[in-house]
């Protein structure tokens, strides 16, 4: 029996590795000093967190207009009246690009007993989506592996009550099965909220609350 002919060995192009390294170095020479905030701007209108700047806010979003801005402050976990010192810092950015929704981003970090910033904590991104009937959808994706769909209504011109209609979790996400959030502007102009969460074995209970100062908008 004749043995099958072996496949020919791939041809080695001398110097090809050096050329690839040189090409990578040439690309890096252009990009190595750039980062998220220094790349060329997009060729479309940028998001704005200031209703006085950038594209005009869509009429559908007027019921959410007071939320637009960059907000930063501190908060506490749970609902223990004995807790007086802030436990986490937070920045919330709510912006728009002229279309009928708002973009939402939340970044939190832990605080030490003396208020010193510690480790990064939770991250959230999502969208506020006002509906023709006056209701509001809020889609929130959590870095810990959960996506929530909230529905709610404005309680007043400066307060919004939301509760989850659906929650999806990855196998490694915490067992959160539902949540409520109440957002509102305080008389001194801060953005405050309280959040309750339900777990697979725990009914709705206070999770966190915070009061944030307006930095922009």
C-alpha angles and dihedrals in degrees: 000000000000116000114236115255110258118243111261114255114254113264114254112225106211113231094012091120091053091049091052091050091049091049091050090050091051091053092046091052087066099041107029094088095045129090139171094291096043105048119107112283121257117265090241131069112292122235114265130205091190118075089205092061133054127005121359113263114253115256090238090064097054092102087059097041096110089061094061110107146068112284130187134177145104140286147177135238122238125356104279108148088206092066108093103154122078114258100191142020122224142188121196121189119193114182143156141207099208096276124113098272139063125232116229131200129171127188122182135183133186122253127214123230089270094047095259111152112251135174124347112261134185126356126199134180129179151116138271108218117189113206131216092249092058096258123124132226119203118191114195127182117194124207088225090070108272136115121197132191112204126190125193151129137247109264091197138336089291106028133072128187118202135178132181121261095179138012128191122193135187117228090260098047123107112267096257110153103174145358145187128209131191116194125186146155114245122223089260092055101258125137109239131179142173123204131197123194134195122208129199090266101024129067122226110308135164111282108170145339132191144173117215131193120225112252098173138008 
